[in-house]
């Protein structure tokens, strides 16, 4: 956007607030209609005027309307609210502006549950597994190193991760990590995709590093992983069978049994609330992820692992179906 004088900029913002059309504002101020539209789009929600003295485009009436939409359950994400504002007020605002309004109003973003239909045979396996582990104590679960993989979006949400949006890029990064009673373990940026050979390298390097860093006796460790094809591949199975640690049999379709899922949610929640602006590159995203992950306390890790007996009991109670976890 070509720079214009502060007087003209302030004039544009004031006229936008008065709900004049872009054409009239452009003619009155002496700028192009495109310039007015760009200033309209760049306005951001603020409790006060910004340093330039420019008022917010969002009026208190619009703030109240947004709060009402969410409170009544009529709209539940920024994009839906953005469209509703356009229909109700004829005003175009960005979804990020809507998110700032919601955060300022005290609303908290959360991960929408995405639980697919459980296959009958997997319901049976989940129930059998829970029954076979229902007598494990917290001390038993302390031995387990839990592992998982997730995607952290840089800009656009897939409905699971917390995300930000910018107009020019849609990128994400996949990460594998582990959780121990002693604290968080390795977290590895594996890019967009990983095969069984890549996963094996992660285990050889980072899993063993985690055990070493916490001084764990590998012969007493129980390693958990889900049934992803690369985890159950021949080369991975052969390597694990050669190790002194034990592999924990894991039922299919059971993310609710893995406490590490809550750690992912914790990580993404912290990323969402700790930064006002999105990362400018994948390198910056990775730096933020690492800083946030390794700041998670030992007590936080233990809290989730301590829930394992309750998770098993919950699966038994639902007869193998989904639990609240």
Secondary structure by P-SEA (a helix, b strand, c coil): cccccaaaaaaaaaaaaacccaaaaaaaacccaaaaaaaaaabbbbcccccccccccccaaaaaaaaaaaaacccccaaaaaaaaaaaccccccaaaaaaaaaaabbbbbbccccccccaaaaaaaaaaaaaaccccccccccccccbbbbbbccccccccccccccccccbbbbbbccccccccccccccccccaaaaaaaaaccaaaaaaaaccccccbbbbbccccccccaaaaaaaaaccbbbbbbbcccccccaaaaaaaaaaaaaaaacccccccaaaaaaaaaaaaaaccaaaaaaaaaaaaaaaaaaaaaccccccc
